[in-house]
Amino acid sequence: MVNVWFPYGKTEICARIPTRNFLGAISPKDKPCVAGGREEILRALKNPISSKPLTELVNPGDSVAIVVDDITRPAPSELLISPLLEELNQQGVEEKDITIIFGCGTHRPVKPEEAEELLGEDTVKRIKTLSHNCLDKDLEFLGKTKKHGTDVYVNKTFAKADVRILTGDIEMHYYAGFGGGRKSVLPAVCGAETIQQNHKMILDPEARTGVLEGNPIHEDMVEAAKLADIAFILNVVTNSEGNIIKAFAGDLEAAFYEGVKLAEEVYKVPISRRADIVVVSSGGHPADIDLYQAYKAVDHALDSVKRGGVIILLAECPESYGNEVFYDWMIRFEDAKSMKKEIKKHFATGGHKAYFLMQTLQKCQVILVSAMPDYYALNVFRLRTARAVNDALREAFEIAGSKAKVWAIPNGHKTLPFLENLA
C-alpha cells in the first residue's frame, strides 16, 4: 500500500492506495520558496515592473483603497499588507486615510474573526476595513468595456479613493484563466450586474483554465480594471504549502503577466495517461470552505481522468454548498443542456457552477468525502458520498474494477494536469 496525505479543512487525511494501482501523485513543480516572504515582498515593492515605486505614486493626504482577497482565497494577505502600509506611511499617508476592502465579489461578507485571520489583529485594529457587497445600491459607474459592452459598477469607497492598489495571489482559474491582477477589480469589488455580464461568457471555448489569449472573460476583466485606474498591484505566486516563491509588483498588466509566466510553469503538470480513478483534494482550508469553492479542484482534475471514470473529491465543506443560485439551478434543471440554454437567456452567478458540475457528471462519477449532509450531496448535487477517503476508494474500485489505475492530486486548487501528447 502507498499512503498519500491530502489536505482536508485545517487538517490532513490519508488515502491507502494499492501499489499496483498507483500511478503517482500529481503536484505543482517543486520551486524553492523564499526564506523570508516579507523580504521578497519588499524586494518586489522596491523593484516594480513597468511602474514607478509606490512611494512615488502617493502623496500625503491621499486617500488609499487596498483590495485584498476574502476568506475563500489562500492569498497570504497579512504578509502583503504590512509592507504596503509601511511604504504608505513613509510617504506621509495617514492610517485614517487608508481603507482595506475585502474583494468578496458575490461571496458573503468577511466575519470579524476572519478579518483578523486574513490581516492580523494589529492591522484590523489600526486600519479601516470593509467587505464589498455586490448588491449594494450605492455603486459607482465607471463606464462600459469597449469589446464586450459590460457595464462596470464598482464599490464607491474604492472608486472615490485617490489611489487604488490590488493585492492577491496568481493561480489557475477555471474560466478566467488565472486569478490575480485584474480579478481584484472584476469580480472582487464590482456590482452583481457587472459580474453577471462578465461571467455569462463562460460558454466561450477560450474561457478556460490557464488560457488568457482570446479569453473574453479575462479581456473584459482587464478593461474593467483599466477603467478603475489602478495605481499599483502586488501579487505573489506560492507553492502547494502556501509559501511565497516570488512576488510581483507594479503595473496592472505587466506585473500580472510576469507572475502568470511563473504560475504556468509551477502549476501546469504534464501527465502521460489518464487514470480510471483520481483522488483530489481542494487544498484544505480555505479552498474547501464549501462545495461552491471546492469544485474548482474537480474542474482542474478533469483532464487526468478517463471518460466513465471516478473522481474522489476530498473537501470538508463546513459551510455546506455555499451559494443559493448554485443550489437552485441543481434543483431546477435536469441536465447541462438545459442549463446552457438558461445561461444564454438569463445568466445568474452561481448557475455557472451548476453547469460545470453537470458537465463533469456527464463524463465521470464524483464521490464526495465531506462534512456536508448527504441530503444535499446526493439529492441536490447528484454526487455519491463516502464517510472516509478509504471507503470512497473501495467504492471507486467497485465501479472501475480491481485493476483500475489511480492518480492522486493533493492540491487540486493549485494543480492543472494536462496530457503531454495533446498539449
C-alpha positions in Angstrom: 0.0 0.0 0.0 1.0 3.6 -0.7 0.0 6.2 1.9 -0.9 9.6 0.4 -1.8 12.5 2.6 -4.3 15.1 1.5 -5.2 18.5 3.0 -8.7 18.5 4.4 -10.1 21.5 6.2 -7.4 22.5 8.7 -6.0 19.0 9.0 -4.9 16.1 6.7 -6.3 12.7 5.9 -4.6 9.6 4.5 -5.5 7.5 1.5 -4.2 4.0 1.3 -3.8 3.1 -2.4 -2.6 -0.3 -3.6 0.8 -0.1 -5.0 -0.1 -2.0 -8.2 -2.9 0.5 -8.9 -1.0 3.7 -8.1 0.2 5.9 -10.9 1.7 8.6 -8.7 0.9 11.9 -7.1 0.5 15.0 -9.4 1.7 18.1 -7.6 2.9 21.6 -8.6 6.6 21.7 -9.7 9.0 21.9 -6.7 10.2 25.5 -6.9 12.2 26.8 -4.0 10.3 29.3 -1.9 12.0 32.4 -0.5 13.4 32.1 3.0 11.5 35.2 4.2 8.3 36.2 2.5 8.4 39.7 3.8 11.9 40.3 2.3 10.7 39.1 -1.1 7.7 41.4 -0.9 9.9 44.3 0.0 12.2 43.4 -2.9 9.2 43.5 -5.3 8.0 46.8 -3.9 11.4 48.4 -4.4 11.8 47.0 -7.9 8.3 47.4 -9.5 7.6 46.1 -13.1 6.9 48.9 -15.6 5.9 51.3 -12.9 7.3 53.9 -10.6 7.8 52.7 -7.0 4.7 53.1 -4.9 6.4 55.8 -2.8 6.4 58.0 -5.9 2.7 57.4 -6.7 1.2 58.6 -3.4 1.3 61.9 -1.5 0.5 63.0 2.0 -3.3 63.5 2.3 -4.1 60.9 -0.4 -6.9 58.5 0.3 -5.9 54.9 -0.5 -8.1 51.8 -1.1 -6.3 48.4 -1.0 -8.2 45.4 -2.2 -7.4 42.0 -0.5 -8.9 38.6 -1.1 -11.7 37.3 1.1 -11.7 34.1 3.2 -12.3 31.8 0.2 -8.8 32.6 -1.2 -5.5 31.3 0.1 -3.5 34.5 -0.6 -1.1 35.5 2.2 -2.8 38.9 2.7 -1.2 39.6 6.1 2.3 39.3 4.6 1.3 41.5 1.7 -0.4 44.3 3.7 2.2 45.0 6.3 5.0 46.2 3.9 2.4 48.1 1.8 1.3 50.0 4.9 4.8 50.8 5.8 5.5 52.2 2.3 2.4 54.4 2.5 3.2 55.6 6.0 6.7 56.6 4.8 5.2 58.9 2.2 3.1 60.6 4.8 -0.2 58.8 4.1 -2.1 58.6 7.4 -3.7 55.4 8.5 -7.1 57.1 8.8 -7.0 57.7 5.0 -6.4 54.0 4.2 -9.2 51.5 3.7 -8.7 47.8 3.2 -11.5 46.3 1.1 -12.2 42.6 1.1 -12.9 41.8 -2.5 -15.9 39.4 -1.8 -17.4 39.5 -5.3 -20.6 37.5 -4.9 -19.4 35.8 -1.7 -20.7 36.5 1.8 -19.0 39.3 3.9 -15.9 38.5 5.9 -16.5 37.8 9.5 -14.6 39.8 12.2 -12.6 36.8 13.3 -11.8 36.0 9.6 -10.6 39.6 9.1 -8.1 39.1 11.9 -7.1 35.7 10.4 -6.5 37.3 7.0 -4.8 40.6 8.0 -3.6 40.1 11.6 -5.1 41.5 14.7 -2.9 44.6 14.8 -3.8 45.7 11.3 -7.6 45.2 11.9 -7.3 47.4 14.9 -5.4 50.2 13.2 -6.9 50.3 9.6 -10.5 50.6 8.5 -11.8 47.5 6.7 -15.0 46.7 4.9 -16.4 43.8 2.9 -17.6 44.7 -0.6 -21.3 44.0 -1.2 -22.1 43.3 -4.8 -25.8 44.0 -4.1 -25.1 47.5 -2.7 -27.4 50.1 -4.4 -24.8 52.8 -4.0 -22.1 51.7 -6.5 -20.1 53.9 -8.8 -20.5 53.6 -12.6 -17.1 53.8 -14.4 -18.3 53.2 -18.0 -18.7 50.3 -20.4 -16.0 47.9 -21.6 -15.4 48.5 -25.3 -15.1 45.0 -26.6 -17.9 43.2 -24.7 -20.0 46.2 -23.5 -20.0 45.3 -19.8 -21.4 48.0 -17.5 -18.7 48.5 -14.9 -20.1 49.3 -11.4 -17.7 49.3 -8.5 -17.6 49.8 -4.8 -17.9 53.5 -4.1 -15.2 53.7 -1.4 -12.8 52.0 -3.9 -13.9 54.4 -6.7 -13.5 57.5 -4.7 -10.0 56.8 -3.4 -7.2 58.9 -4.8 -5.0 55.7 -5.1 -6.2 52.2 -5.7 -4.0 49.2 -5.0 -4.7 45.5 -5.7 -3.2 42.5 -3.9 -3.6 38.8 -4.2 -2.1 35.6 -5.5 -1.8 34.3 -9.0 -3.0 30.7 -9.5 -5.1 28.8 -12.0 -8.7 29.7 -12.5 -11.1 27.6 -14.4 -12.7 30.2 -16.6 -10.7 33.4 -16.1 -7.5 31.5 -17.0 -5.7 32.7 -13.9 -6.5 34.5 -10.7 -4.7 37.7 -9.5 -4.2 41.1 -11.1 -7.3 42.4 -12.8 -9.6 39.9 -11.0 -9.3 42.0 -7.8 -11.5 44.6 -9.6 -13.8 42.3 -11.5 -15.4 40.4 -9.8 -13.9 41.4 -6.5 -15.3 44.9 -6.0 -17.9 45.0 -8.8 -21.7 45.0 -8.7 -23.8 41.9 -9.3 -24.9 43.2 -12.7 -21.3 43.7 -13.8 -20.3 40.3 -12.6 -23.2 38.6 -14.4 -22.4 40.4 -17.7 -18.8 39.2 -17.5 -19.4 35.7 -16.3 -22.1 34.9 -18.9 -19.2 34.5 -21.4 -18.2 31.2 -19.7 -19.6 29.3 -22.7 -16.9 30.7 -24.9 -14.4 27.8 -25.7 -11.4 30.0 -24.8 -12.8 30.8 -21.3 -10.9 28.0 -19.6 -8.2 27.2 -17.1 -4.7 28.5 -17.9 -5.8 30.4 -21.0 -5.6 34.2 -21.3 -5.1 34.8 -25.0 -8.6 35.1 -26.6 -10.3 34.5 -23.3 -13.2 37.0 -23.3 -13.7 36.9 -19.5 -10.1 37.8 -19.0 -10.1 40.5 -21.6 -13.3 42.1 -20.1 -11.7 41.9 -16.6 -8.6 43.8 -17.8 -10.8 46.5 -19.4 -12.8 46.9 -16.2 -9.6 47.2 -14.2 -8.3 49.9 -16.6 -11.5 51.9 -16.2 -10.8 51.8 -12.4 -7.4 53.4 -13.0 -5.3 51.1 -10.8 -2.2 52.7 -9.5 -0.3 49.6 -8.4 -0.6 45.8 -7.8 1.2 43.4 -5.5 0.7 39.7 -6.4 2.6 36.6 -5.4 3.0 33.0 -6.7 3.0 30.4 -3.9 3.9 26.7 -3.7 1.5 24.0 -2.6 2.1 24.8 1.1 1.2 28.5 0.5 4.8 29.8 0.9 5.9 32.6 -1.4 8.0 31.6 -4.4 8.2 35.1 -5.9 6.4 38.4 -5.6 5.4 40.7 -8.5 4.6 44.4 -8.0 4.0 47.4 -10.3 1.8 47.9 -13.4 -1.6 46.3 -13.6 -0.9 44.3 -16.7 2.9 44.0 -16.9 3.4 42.7 -13.3 0.5 40.3 -13.6 1.7 38.8 -16.8 5.2 38.3 -15.4 3.5 36.4 -12.5 1.5 34.3 -14.9 4.6 33.0 -16.6 5.8 31.6 -13.3 2.4 30.3 -12.2 2.1 28.5 -15.5 5.5 26.9 -15.0 4.7 25.8 -11.5 1.1 24.7 -11.7 0.7 23.1 -15.1 1.9 19.5 -14.8 2.3 17.1 -17.8 1.0 13.6 -17.4 1.4 10.6 -19.8 -2.0 9.0 -19.4 -5.4 9.3 -17.8 -6.4 7.3 -14.8 -9.6 5.3 -14.0 -9.7 6.9 -10.6 -8.5 10.3 -9.4 -8.3 11.3 -5.8 -8.2 15.1 -5.5 -8.2 17.4 -2.5 -9.3 21.0 -2.9 -6.3 22.0 -0.9 -7.9 22.3 2.6 -9.0 25.5 4.3 -10.0 27.9 2.9 -10.2 26.3 -0.6 -12.7 23.7 0.7 -14.8 26.0 2.8 -17.9 25.0 0.8 -18.7 22.9 -2.3 -19.0 26.1 -4.5 -15.3 26.8 -3.9 -14.1 23.2 -3.7 -15.5 22.3 -7.1 -12.6 24.1 -8.8 -10.3 21.2 -7.9 -12.6 18.8 -9.8 -12.5 21.0 -12.8 -8.7 21.1 -12.7 -8.6 17.3 -12.4 -10.8 16.5 -15.4 -8.1 16.0 -17.9 -6.5 13.4 -15.7 -9.5 11.0 -15.5 -10.9 8.7 -18.2 -14.4 9.2 -19.5 -16.6 6.9 -17.3 -14.0 7.1 -14.5 -14.3 8.2 -10.9 -13.2 11.4 -9.2 -13.0 11.3 -5.4 -13.2 14.9 -4.1 -11.9 15.5 -0.6 -13.4 18.7 0.7 -14.6 19.4 4.3 -17.2 21.9 3.2 -18.0 23.2 6.7 -20.3 25.9 5.1 -22.1 23.3 3.0 -22.8 24.1 -0.6 -22.0 27.9 -0.3 -24.2 29.5 -2.9 -28.0 29.6 -3.2 -28.1 30.0 -7.0 -25.8 27.0 -7.3 -28.3 25.1 -5.2 -31.3 26.4 -7.0 -30.1 25.5 -10.5 -29.2 22.0 -9.5 -32.9 21.6 -8.4 -34.5 23.4 -11.3 -32.7 21.9 -14.3 -32.4 18.3 -15.5 -29.1 18.5 -17.3 -26.3 20.6 -18.6 -28.1 21.2 -21.9 -31.0 23.0 -20.2 -28.6 24.9 -18.0 -26.7 26.1 -21.1 -29.9 27.5 -22.6 -30.6 29.3 -19.4 -27.1 30.8 -19.3 -27.7 32.2 -22.8 -31.0 33.7 -21.8 -30.8 34.6 -18.1 -27.4 34.1 -16.7 -27.1 34.2 -12.9 -23.8 33.9 -11.0 -23.8 30.5 -9.3 -25.6 28.9 -12.1 -22.4 28.6 -14.0 -21.0 26.4 -11.2 -24.1 24.1 -11.6 -23.5 24.0 -15.3 -19.8 23.0 -14.9 -20.7 20.3 -12.3 -23.4 18.8 -14.6 -20.9 18.7 -17.5 -18.5 16.9 -15.2 -21.1 14.3 -14.2 -21.7 13.6 -17.9 -18.0 12.5 -18.1 -17.4 10.7 -14.8 -18.8 9.9 -11.4 -17.9 12.0 -8.4 -17.6 10.7 -4.8 -17.6 13.4 -2.2 -15.9 13.0 1.2 -17.0 15.9 3.3 -18.9 17.2 6.3 -21.8 18.3 4.1 -25.1 16.5 4.9 -25.8 13.6 2.5 -29.2 15.1 1.6 -27.5 18.0 -0.3 -24.7 16.0 -1.8 -26.9 13.1 -3.0 -30.3 14.6 -3.7 -29.4 18.1 -4.9 -25.8 18.0 -6.3 -26.1 14.4 -7.6 -22.8 13.2 -6.1 -22.0 9.9 -4.5 -20.8 10.2 -0.9 -18.5 8.3 1.5 -17.7 8.9 5.1 -13.9 8.5 4.7 -11.4 8.5 1.8 -10.7 4.8 2.0 -14.4 4.0 1.9 -14.6 6.1 -1.2 -11.6 4.3 -2.7 -13.3 0.9 -2.1 -16.5 2.2 -3.8 -14.4 3.6 -6.7 -12.7 0.2 -7.3 -16.1 -1.5 -7.3 -17.1 0.9 -10.1 -13.9 1.0 -12.1 -12.6 -2.6 -11.4 -9.9 -4.0 -9.3 -7.2 -3.2 -11.8 -8.1 0.5 -12.0 -5.2 2.9 -12.1 -5.2 5.8 -9.7 -3.8 9.4 -9.7 -3.5 11.4 -6.5 -3.7 15.2 -6.6 -3.2 16.5 -3.1 -3.5 20.2 -4.0 -6.1 20.3 -6.7 -6.7 24.1 -6.4 -3.1 24.7 -7.5 -2.5 21.9 -9.9 -3.5 21.6 -13.6 -2.6 18.2 -15.1 -2.5 18.0 -18.9 -1.8 15.2 -21.3 1.6 15.8 -23.0 0.5 14.2 -26.3 -2.4 16.7 -26.5 -0.5 19.8 -25.5 
